[in-house]
Amino acid sequence: MPNEEERGNRARESTVSTRIDRPTTINAAVSSSDRVAELDSLRGLACLLIVLYHFKPDRIPGGWAGVDFFLILSGYLITNIILKYHDRPGFLRAFYIRRWLRICPLYYLTLVIVAVASPILPRSTNFGGLFQAATYTQNIEAYWSGRPIVFSQYLTHTWSLAIEEQFYLIWPPILYLTGRRGVVPAAIAVVCLSVWARESGFHWWLLIARCDGFALGAILAATLGDRAGDRRPIVDPRRNADQERSSRPKRYFSQERFRSGRIDHPMNYILVPTFIISSLYLMYLFSIGGISRLGAPRRPGSTILAIDLFGCSVVGLTLSYAGSRLASPLRNKTLGYIGKISYGVYMYHLIIIMLGDDIAERVGLRGKPFWREALEAAVFFAMAAVSYRYIERPILALKDRMPYGRTLPKKPVDRGGFRDREKTDDRRGVSVRNALNSVSMISFNEDEEVDR
């Protein structure tokens, strides 16, 4: 019969083995495959805000700001991906293919359906703008004419997808030039450029006039990193828990102290005041009618900046407290599901709302009763759920075949015929050898290299 000490040793070995089975990166809060449920709920709330705005634009002033939440989330997620994987071979190729798989199939499917159905649609279609719509450049002409090209009124909301695709082309090269330390300065410069562009009269559907949302999301990625609010401990298979506690320096703002819940993340001391100040300013704008119901606000420079700062603080605080009780309302399953299908909802909702208006006008129905809005909402939510299940998810599964690449192992240092294995392992951040030996009693060849 094993004594109590042997049973304890086996339990510890089992724990180490379980940790090794999961791909782990030292000093990273969570593996990249983890999904932040709270961010899905934020997407769901932003999606609902946009839908309600298009149903009742006169009753929900500023509902268009839901788009800015999507831009902030996109800036955060994309910058986080670039900072984590940019040094891997073939990263840019994998990055653009994965972005294409996420956005383009559903977009082109909707574009083709509208183009094919145009002869029977009540509203006219401008086939002269089909090329621009197909290349995500439908808003480019607004740089010199002040008006974007509209292929179909049913697709006027796709301007946000156009600036997102343009952002994907421009932002990675900027980060390659600036490096990790230059992310925040570059993002601040982009915010200033965007505010200046709006105040100078650039159309607010242009990337130059709406890129501050992306930039503020990038600042969150550079400062908070990957799921800053995760409270789970950092897994390091090289050391057991006692060694971790005894050897690490006792810094006040250490990741361990933050994740244990004993302190707030340092960025919260910026995010909380930003949230309060931007909220007060937006309430002031609402009180004086400074938030527009239709079209650009009276002072687009400061108004959209305030909205973006508010959204940035909300997203940042959500990341900081992800997994905590404070963020529990954002772990609502219904909101999270709406967030997952939000792309389909965004693509279909305006088409269905406009078609409903057109059909009602032809049959002589006046006004817009609640039952009609509920019916239209049921139709486009059902369409989004079906397309997510049978179109988006199968296509997104193809992303697994296009990973961001593997970290190339660095060549070991050869000094007089002997390899400096300890320095090589430290440089790679990988020391699974000792842990595996303790679990499986596997003896490694002295010259064998261990890859992450």
PEFENWO-V594867 format. One record per residue. N is the residue number from 0. OMEGA is omega as a letter, one per 30 degrees, with the letter a starting at -180 (NA if undefined). D_CENTER is the distance of its C-alpha to the mean C-alpha in Angstrom with 2 decimals. Layout:
n=N omega=OMEGA d_center=D_CENTER
n=N omega=OMEGA d_center=D_CENTER
This chain:
n=0 omega=l d_center=53.26
n=1 omega=l d_center=50.45
n=2 omega=a d_center=50.73
n=3 omega=a d_center=48.07
n=4 omega=l d_center=47.05
n=5 omega=l d_center=46.51
n=6 omega=l d_center=44.38
n=7 omega=l d_center=42.22
n=8 omega=l d_center=41.87
n=9 omega=l d_center=40.86
n=10 omega=l d_center=38.21
n=11 omega=l d_center=36.74
n=12 omega=l d_center=36.88
n=13 omega=l d_center=35.14
n=14 omega=l d_center=32.32
n=15 omega=a d_center=32.01
n=16 omega=l d_center=32.11
n=17 omega=a d_center=29.33
n=18 omega=a d_center=27.13
n=19 omega=a d_center=28.02
n=20 omega=l d_center=27.26
n=21 omega=l d_center=23.55
n=22 omega=a d_center=21.99
n=23 omega=l d_center=21.44
n=24 omega=a d_center=20.54
n=25 omega=l d_center=22.66
n=26 omega=l d_center=21.14
n=27 omega=a d_center=17.63
n=28 omega=a d_center=16.66
n=29 omega=l d_center=15.34
n=30 omega=a d_center=15.32
n=31 omega=a d_center=12.28
n=32 omega=a d_center=13.09
n=33 omega=a d_center=12.63
n=34 omega=a d_center=10.26
n=35 omega=a d_center=9.85
n=36 omega=a d_center=11.89
n=37 omega=l d_center=11.63
n=38 omega=l d_center=7.99
n=39 omega=l d_center=9.36
n=40 omega=l d_center=12.22
n=41 omega=l d_center=10.59
n=42 omega=l d_center=9.36
n=43 omega=l d_center=12.95
n=44 omega=l d_center=14.52
n=45 omega=l d_center=13.02
n=46 omega=l d_center=14.17
n=47 omega=l d_center=17.52
n=48 omega=l d_center=17.99
n=49 omega=l d_center=17.77
n=50 omega=l d_center=20.09
n=51 omega=l d_center=22.53
n=52 omega=a d_center=22.62
n=53 omega=l d_center=23.64
n=54 omega=a d_center=26.18
n=55 omega=a d_center=27.66
n=56 omega=a d_center=26.73
n=57 omega=a d_center=29.91
n=58 omega=a d_center=29.23
n=59 omega=l d_center=25.58
n=60 omega=l d_center=25.49
n=61 omega=l d_center=22.14
n=62 omega=l d_center=20.38
n=63 omega=a d_center=18.82
n=64 omega=l d_center=16.65
n=65 omega=l d_center=14.27
n=66 omega=a d_center=12.99
n=67 omega=l d_center=12.27
n=68 omega=l d_center=10.00
n=69 omega=l d_center=7.85
n=70 omega=l d_center=8.35
n=71 omega=l d_center=7.56
n=72 omega=l d_center=4.10
n=73 omega=l d_center=4.00
n=74 omega=l d_center=6.40
n=75 omega=a d_center=5.31
n=76 omega=a d_center=3.36
n=77 omega=l d_center=6.20
n=78 omega=l d_center=8.63
n=79 omega=l d_center=8.42
n=80 omega=a d_center=9.26
n=81 omega=a d_center=11.88
n=82 omega=a d_center=13.41
n=83 omega=a d_center=13.85
n=84 omega=a d_center=15.31
n=85 omega=a d_center=16.70
n=86 omega=a d_center=20.21
n=87 omega=a d_center=20.49
n=88 omega=l d_center=22.80
n=89 omega=a d_center=21.47
n=90 omega=a d_center=17.88
n=91 omega=l d_center=17.56
n=92 omega=l d_center=19.23
n=93 omega=a d_center=17.01
n=94 omega=a d_center=13.82
n=95 omega=l d_center=15.16
n=96 omega=l d_center=16.61
n=97 omega=l d_center=13.53
n=98 omega=l d_center=11.71
n=99 omega=a d_center=15.04
n=100 omega=a d_center=15.22
n=101 omega=a d_center=12.01
n=102 omega=a d_center=13.00
n=103 omega=a d_center=16.64
n=104 omega=a d_center=18.75
n=105 omega=l d_center=18.19
n=106 omega=a d_center=18.37
n=107 omega=l d_center=21.59
n=108 omega=l d_center=23.02
n=109 omega=l d_center=22.79
n=110 omega=a d_center=24.22
n=111 omega=a d_center=27.09
n=112 omega=l d_center=27.93
n=113 omega=l d_center=28.22
n=114 omega=a d_center=30.27
n=115 omega=a d_center=32.57
n=116 omega=a d_center=33.07
n=117 omega=l d_center=33.70
n=118 omega=a d_center=37.52
n=119 omega=l d_center=37.43
n=120 omega=a d_center=34.69
n=121 omega=a d_center=36.22
n=122 omega=a d_center=34.23
n=123 omega=l d_center=34.94
n=124 omega=l d_center=32.81
n=125 omega=a d_center=32.86
n=126 omega=l d_center=32.91
n=127 omega=l d_center=33.23
n=128 omega=a d_center=29.52
n=129 omega=a d_center=28.56
n=130 omega=l d_center=28.05
n=131 omega=l d_center=25.75
n=132 omega=a d_center=23.70
n=133 omega=a d_center=23.61
n=134 omega=l d_center=22.47
n=135 omega=l d_center=19.83
n=136 omega=a d_center=22.35
n=137 omega=a d_center=23.63
n=138 omega=a d_center=22.94
n=139 omega=a d_center=24.48
n=140 omega=l d_center=27.99
n=141 omega=l d_center=27.12
n=142 omega=a d_center=27.28
n=143 omega=a d_center=31.07
n=144 omega=a d_center=32.02
n=145 omega=a d_center=29.84
n=146 omega=l d_center=29.02
n=147 omega=l d_center=26.48
n=148 omega=a d_center=27.93
n=149 omega=l d_center=27.54
n=150 omega=l d_center=28.09
n=151 omega=l d_center=28.23
n=152 omega=l d_center=27.90
n=153 omega=a d_center=26.10
n=154 omega=a d_center=23.18
n=155 omega=a d_center=23.09
n=156 omega=a d_center=19.61
n=157 omega=l d_center=18.19
n=158 omega=a d_center=18.37
n=159 omega=l d_center=14.71
n=160 omega=l d_center=13.93
n=161 omega=a d_center=16.50
n=162 omega=l d_center=15.07
n=163 omega=l d_center=11.63
n=164 omega=l d_center=13.74
n=165 omega=l d_center=15.88
n=166 omega=l d_center=13.20
n=167 omega=l d_center=12.41
n=168 omega=a d_center=16.17
n=169 omega=a d_center=16.79
n=170 omega=l d_center=14.23
n=171 omega=l d_center=14.92
n=172 omega=l d_center=18.66
n=173 omega=a d_center=18.39
n=174 omega=l d_center=16.84
n=175 omega=a d_center=19.53
n=176 omega=a d_center=22.11
n=177 omega=a d_center=21.13
n=178 omega=a d_center=20.21
n=179 omega=a d_center=18.26
n=180 omega=a d_center=20.68
n=181 omega=a d_center=20.26
n=182 omega=a d_center=16.54
n=183 omega=l d_center=17.36
n=184 omega=l d_center=20.50
n=185 omega=a d_center=18.94
n=186 omega=l d_center=16.16
n=187 omega=l d_center=19.00
n=188 omega=l d_center=21.03
n=189 omega=l d_center=18.43
n=190 omega=l d_center=18.29
n=191 omega=l d_center=22.10
n=192 omega=a d_center=22.30
n=193 omega=l d_center=20.25
n=194 omega=l d_center=22.44
n=195 omega=a d_center=25.51
n=196 omega=l d_center=24.66
n=197 omega=l d_center=24.40
n=198 omega=l d_center=27.57
n=199 omega=l d_center=29.26
n=200 omega=l d_center=28.91
n=201 omega=a d_center=26.19
n=202 omega=a d_center=24.86
n=203 omega=l d_center=21.71
n=204 omega=a d_center=20.23
n=205 omega=a d_center=20.29
n=206 omega=a d_center=17.59
n=207 omega=a d_center=19.91
n=208 omega=a d_center=20.18
n=209 omega=a d_center=16.58
n=210 omega=l d_center=14.76
n=211 omega=l d_center=14.98
n=212 omega=l d_center=11.80
n=213 omega=a d_center=9.94
n=214 omega=l d_center=12.40
n=215 omega=l d_center=12.06
n=216 omega=l d_center=8.38
n=217 omega=l d_center=9.89
n=218 omega=l d_center=12.66
n=219 omega=l d_center=10.78
n=220 omega=a d_center=9.62
n=221 omega=a d_center=13.29
n=222 omega=a d_center=14.92
n=223 omega=l d_center=13.28
n=224 omega=a d_center=12.04
n=225 omega=l d_center=10.90
n=226 omega=a d_center=11.22
n=227 omega=a d_center=13.92
n=228 omega=a d_center=15.44
n=229 omega=a d_center=16.44
n=230 omega=a d_center=20.22
n=231 omega=a d_center=21.25
n=232 omega=l d_center=23.41
n=233 omega=a d_center=22.73
n=234 omega=l d_center=24.59
n=235 omega=a d_center=27.02
n=236 omega=a d_center=29.56
n=237 omega=a d_center=31.94
n=238 omega=l d_center=33.00
n=239 omega=a d_center=33.85
n=240 omega=a d_center=32.83
n=241 omega=l d_center=36.07
n=242 omega=l d_center=35.69
n=243 omega=a d_center=32.13
n=244 omega=a d_center=33.38
n=245 omega=a d_center=36.48
n=246 omega=a d_center=35.25
n=247 omega=l d_center=32.10
n=248 omega=a d_center=32.77
n=249 omega=l d_center=32.69
n=250 omega=a d_center=30.26
n=251 omega=a d_center=29.41
n=252 omega=l d_center=25.73
n=253 omega=l d_center=25.37
n=254 omega=a d_center=22.40
n=255 omega=a d_center=24.96
n=256 omega=l d_center=26.18
n=257 omega=a d_center=22.76
n=258 omega=l d_center=21.69
n=259 omega=l d_center=25.15
n=260 omega=a d_center=24.60
n=261 omega=l d_center=27.51
n=262 omega=l d_center=25.67
n=263 omega=l d_center=22.56
n=264 omega=a d_center=20.03
n=265 omega=a d_center=21.55
n=266 omega=a d_center=18.60
n=267 omega=l d_center=19.45
n=268 omega=l d_center=22.67
n=269 omega=a d_center=20.83
n=270 omega=a d_center=18.18
n=271 omega=l d_center=20.92
n=272 omega=l d_center=23.25
n=273 omega=l d_center=20.55
n=274 omega=a d_center=19.75
n=275 omega=a d_center=23.53
n=276 omega=a d_center=24.49
n=277 omega=l d_center=21.90
n=278 omega=l d_center=22.78
n=279 omega=a d_center=26.45
n=280 omega=l d_center=26.13
n=281 omega=l d_center=24.31
n=282 omega=l d_center=27.03
n=283 omega=l d_center=29.60
n=284 omega=l d_center=28.24
n=285 omega=a d_center=28.36
n=286 omega=a d_center=31.90
n=287 omega=a d_center=33.18
n=288 omega=a d_center=31.47
n=289 omega=l d_center=29.21
n=290 omega=a d_center=26.22
n=291 omega=l d_center=26.94
n=292 omega=l d_center=27.17
n=293 omega=l d_center=27.22
n=294 omega=a d_center=26.40
n=295 omega=l d_center=25.28
n=296 omega=a d_center=26.14
n=297 omega=l d_center=29.35
n=298 omega=a d_center=27.83
n=299 omega=a d_center=24.48
n=300 omega=a d_center=24.04
n=301 omega=a d_center=24.19
n=302 omega=a d_center=23.02
n=303 omega=l d_center=19.59
n=304 omega=l d_center=19.26
n=305 omega=l d_center=20.17
n=306 omega=a d_center=17.64
n=307 omega=l d_center=14.84
n=308 omega=l d_center=16.37
n=309 omega=l d_center=16.61
n=310 omega=l d_center=13.00
n=311 omega=l d_center=12.06
n=312 omega=l d_center=14.66
n=313 omega=l d_center=13.60
n=314 omega=a d_center=10.04
n=315 omega=l d_center=11.85
n=316 omega=l d_center=14.65
n=317 omega=l d_center=12.71
n=318 omega=a d_center=11.36
n=319 omega=a d_center=14.96
n=320 omega=l d_center=16.62
n=321 omega=a d_center=14.56
n=322 omega=a d_center=17.41
n=323 omega=l d_center=20.05
n=324 omega=a d_center=22.38
n=325 omega=a d_center=21.12
n=326 omega=a d_center=17.78
n=327 omega=l d_center=19.69
n=328 omega=a d_center=19.58
n=329 omega=l d_center=15.83
n=330 omega=l d_center=16.69
n=331 omega=a d_center=18.58
n=332 omega=a d_center=18.62
n=333 omega=l d_center=19.19
n=334 omega=l d_center=16.27
n=335 omega=l d_center=14.03
n=336 omega=l d_center=15.66
n=337 omega=l d_center=15.27
n=338 omega=l d_center=11.50
n=339 omega=a d_center=11.82
n=340 omega=a d_center=14.24
n=341 omega=a d_center=12.76
n=342 omega=l d_center=12.52
n=343 omega=l d_center=16.19
n=344 omega=a d_center=17.14
n=345 omega=a d_center=15.90
n=346 omega=a d_center=17.81
n=347 omega=a d_center=20.94
n=348 omega=a d_center=21.51
n=349 omega=l d_center=23.03
n=350 omega=a d_center=25.17
n=351 omega=l d_center=26.62
n=352 omega=l d_center=27.20
n=353 omega=l d_center=29.03
n=354 omega=l d_center=30.99
n=355 omega=l d_center=32.02
n=356 omega=a d_center=33.30
n=357 omega=a d_center=35.14
n=358 omega=l d_center=36.78
n=359 omega=l d_center=37.80
n=360 omega=a d_center=39.39
n=361 omega=a d_center=41.35
n=362 omega=l d_center=42.75
n=363 omega=l d_center=43.57
n=364 omega=a d_center=41.28
n=365 omega=l d_center=40.93
n=366 omega=l d_center=38.24
n=367 omega=a d_center=35.06
n=368 omega=a d_center=35.92
n=369 omega=a d_center=33.48
n=370 omega=l d_center=34.41
n=371 omega=l d_center=33.31
n=372 omega=l d_center=29.88
n=373 omega=l d_center=29.53
n=374 omega=l d_center=30.66
n=375 omega=l d_center=28.24
n=376 omega=l d_center=25.30
n=377 omega=a d_center=26.59
n=378 omega=a d_center=26.82
n=379 omega=l d_center=23.32
n=380 omega=l d_center=21.72
n=381 omega=l d_center=24.05
n=382 omega=a d_center=23.19
n=383 omega=a d_center=19.44
n=384 omega=l d_center=20.30
n=385 omega=a d_center=22.72
n=386 omega=l d_center=20.59
n=387 omega=a d_center=17.73
n=388 omega=a d_center=20.48
n=389 omega=l d_center=22.56
n=390 omega=a d_center=20.56
n=391 omega=a d_center=16.83
n=392 omega=l d_center=17.25
n=393 omega=l d_center=20.14
n=394 omega=l d_center=18.45
n=395 omega=l d_center=15.28
n=396 omega=l d_center=17.92
n=397 omega=l d_center=19.07
n=398 omega=l d_center=16.08
n=399 omega=l d_center=17.99
n=400 omega=a d_center=20.74
n=401 omega=l d_center=18.74
n=402 omega=a d_center=17.46
n=403 omega=l d_center=16.33
n=404 omega=a d_center=19.92
n=405 omega=l d_center=22.10
n=406 omega=l d_center=23.20
n=407 omega=l d_center=26.67
n=408 omega=l d_center=29.33
n=409 omega=a d_center=31.27
n=410 omega=l d_center=34.99
n=411 omega=l d_center=37.10
n=412 omega=a d_center=39.53
n=413 omega=l d_center=43.09
n=414 omega=l d_center=45.78
n=415 omega=l d_center=49.26
n=416 omega=l d_center=48.29
n=417 omega=a d_center=46.31
n=418 omega=l d_center=42.52
n=419 omega=a d_center=40.89
n=420 omega=a d_center=38.75
n=421 omega=l d_center=37.61
n=422 omega=l d_center=36.12
n=423 omega=l d_center=34.48
n=424 omega=l d_center=32.82
n=425 omega=a d_center=31.68
n=426 omega=l d_center=30.26
n=427 omega=a d_center=28.18
n=428 omega=a d_center=27.12
n=429 omega=l d_center=28.59
n=430 omega=a d_center=31.66
n=431 omega=a d_center=31.68
n=432 omega=a d_center=35.33
n=433 omega=a d_center=36.96
n=434 omega=l d_center=34.87
n=435 omega=l d_center=35.74
n=436 omega=a d_center=39.34
n=437 omega=a d_center=39.53
n=438 omega=a d_center=38.22
n=439 omega=a d_center=39.71
n=440 omega=l d_center=42.52
n=441 omega=l d_center=41.51
n=442 omega=a d_center=43.23
n=443 omega=l d_center=41.44
n=444 omega=a d_center=43.31
n=445 omega=a d_center=43.50
n=446 omega=a d_center=42.16
n=447 omega=l d_center=39.33
n=448 omega=l d_center=35.81
n=449 omega=a d_center=32.97
n=450 omega=a d_center=29.62
n=451 omega=NA d_center=26.30
